[in-house]
């Protein structure tokens, strides 16, 4: 067995109060998506486990209130980033085993991204502050604002980028002075548990970072409902986001929710079609389409639609499907049998409704949860494949005839989601005109990437609210207090 398989097969516990403790619940199986075979088990946390973790987090914040200085917080985050890099190959293999993503992606994106998140927010630890104001009221005044840690944060991480997701939630909370109780996705918890061991090695104050694995209906719901949790940060489905918003209303928790997406890619006739085709294919097929901001709806002018679709399909067909540990593999399996069935159902429904299917199938793989890059053409604009989040390597093509920016934006905005949008044009006026009209938290022009932890991310409409990353992501873990002194 490789180190990842050995780690997966070990008994696992919960990180509570700086100690690894037994869960009160039944273990949950860990399934390798590439083989559909069990490779280990994780603890199935309980409500009592969450209570213990929240109590430990509160104790840690009280104990650290006088001595957990910004420079120390930043230094610990930086040291954790160093530890992640020192164990990069092991962590990459854990992500590959657990999620099914190609090892090349884990080495190039997930592990470096986790280290980058920790380092970026380490720099914020000493830069959080308020401001002074000049008062208009008569008399002598000293007026200022301060930012204080919001309290204990409950953080719920999605299954598609578990290690990077955990790092990018932990880091801003710690930088702001909060303690956290982190719940990784039950499908993909292994790398986060290994990260917990590195947290102990680095020497974070006991209880500042707690990790409770388990299911959403048990552990996730317990975090959301816990009266001593001050803030919830959740990344995941819109359905779960609605539940969180409703449940937190009773206790008025601070909430950040980054939810689903059905992001439009708008391609104008003057676009560089070769560059656009490559970027569109990578944007929807990377990570087997399991990316919330993936450009999954292609709006392309009718005059170039056939040419562009052929190029995108050719890129997808050329991507190598294979076992995730093979460094030449570009497309791995989706994460679970349940998710495979969901993605396949969308494709089957589109086919039954008369759509033209390019690609698809298992890509020749006989074991595991594989689905090849798929392009859906001749769709009805109101069909489920054109309107609902598939979260797989499936691109819906929706040609348009107009060159009127209002009409194009109306087509792209005709969704309940508003997470991201992509524009392909050589014309700056067209680009800026669409940027103003598109309802999305992030807009990228002539690119599928451009991600950076300095850039805030989040959604409009039913893609959520609040922002993570950047200054906004750190300040989301603070409360703003206004102070006035008369003299």
Order of alpha helices (4+ residues) and beta strands (2+ residues): alpha-beta-beta-beta-beta-alpha-alpha-alpha-alpha-beta-beta-beta-alpha-beta-alpha-beta-alpha-beta-alpha-beta-beta-alpha-beta-alpha-alpha-beta-beta-alpha-beta-alpha-beta-alpha-beta-beta-alpha-beta
